[in-house]
Amino acid sequence: MKKSVLFFTVSAILFSCAPKDQYTIQGAAEGMDEGQNVILSTYDNDTEMSDTAKIKNGKFSFQGKIDAPGVYYISTDQSEINRPLLLEAGKILVNITGKQIKITGTPINDAYQKSLDANIPLEDRMIEIKKEHDQAVEDSVMTDELDEKLKNEFYQLADKIQEEKVNFIGANLTNPLGEQLFLSEARRLPLDKLSALMDKTSEAFKAKEQVKPFMEIIDAYNNTAINKNFTDLTLKDPSGKDVSLSEYAGKGKYVLIDFWASWCGPCREEMPVLVELYKKYKNKNFEIVGISLDNKQDAWVDGIKALNITWPQISDLGRWESIAAKKYAINSIPQTILLDPNGVIIAKGLRGDELVKKLEEVIQ
């Protein structure tokens, strides 16, 4: 790709006569230092390629030719913002204001900006909620009810933001920007949404090296779906003995597989619920098998003792690289999987009251 930096505004007439493979970027920068660099960059086989333009009289510009549309990033010397755009033939408009970069001018960049704008009020409200929460704690007026109310609203907003991202990605998986955003968001997506998005991608995209790990996750997710038989695995117990999941699963008892780790705060908060459920049902056709994603033996063993865990525990101390996490497509913890007496998966992701109700339903 041949590019040259323009330091002066190019006339609209010139733009309108531009060849079909030529792009122009017209930029405005408010409140930024004169002479600061604006950087247009991309990566090819992990090698960064970049071009720079200096801000002059609050403006900057780029011009060049491009063989095919590709994902580039706009950033500046004095900002950590790294905003993606689809670089394609035509005129692209960039407006930098403080920490915000807006990009419009071509249909896909327009659509992406519209999607980002839709999330701005949601993100602003999340910041307000965080401040309200911190202030209530500081003023010693926080209650369980207020804490739950603020957290619920926060997580609902986070879900809406994610849904907007998923919708844009799903509508744009036939262009490089949609594909790049898929790769950047994939590890944060619920596996059902990840699987649904992958179904919309091309075979060429699925064959890319950076996509293969997600294909493996989706395969594991589908292989451990509800109504599937459990996937066996063999790990070590705290004493170092090999223990297989099949020693418990499919042996005539309901088995709850609990993925957790001693370093996981929500896991520790959830553990008293499991302790009470184990006391109640351990002699009634029920077993729990804990699979730890710890990576330190001492921390794992200390966690077992501190949390009063008395059911079987296994781990390979592989943290997120654990073979168990990979086979069961675990990308967040705590996570539970409930097996029926035949070893068939009948529920996933149950915690708290939902788990209590399910066990009351199935265990007589």
Disulfide bonds with the S-S distance in Angstrom:
Cys264-Cys267 2.37
